[in-house]
Amino acid sequence: MNVGDVARRSGLPAKTIRYYEEIGLVRPARAGNGYRAYSDEDVHRLAFLKRARSLGFSIEECRQLLELYQDKSRASHDVQKIAVSHVKAIEEKIRELQGMRSTLQKLVAACHGDHRPGCPILEDIAGHG
């Protein structure tokens, strides 16, 4: 199967597929003419990676999850450990985003939004607030 076919079947752009090959997440066979020859297993791996990335896992976490997925003697605790760590990172990011939203809401409320040049938003960003 060529990269176009794999892109259609996995839902990933060809550029992403080539990048994943470059960093060793997939290793398609090479045909006699040197072209990549993707297998159904490669398509499955790429779909797995697409789903993991859509859940926000980093490339390195995806690498670990893929290795665990392929290891039939894996301990589910190892998978859970990665997922729990990721959930904690998401929760921290949510707290950061909520803090940014709160700060910006206060600054927007303090700004008159009229023709005058004074602006608490710019003053805060400049460190004068």
MOGI-V886143 format. One line per field, one symbol per residue. ss: DSSP state (A for helix, B for strand, O for the rest). phi: phi as a letter, one per 30 degrees, with the letter a starting at -180 (. if undefined). Layout:
ss = ???
phi = ???
This chain:
ss = OOAAAAAAAAOOOAAAAAAAAAOOOOOOBBOOOOOBBOOAAAAAAAAAAAAAAAOOOOAAAAAAAAAAAAOOOOOAAAAAAAAAAAAAAAAAAAAAAAAAAAAAAAAAAAOOOOOOOOOAAAAAAOOOO
phi = .ddddddddcicdedddddddecidbbddcdedjddbdcddddddddedddddddiddedddedddddedddcdcdeddeedddddddddddddddddddddddddddddddicddddbdddddddicd
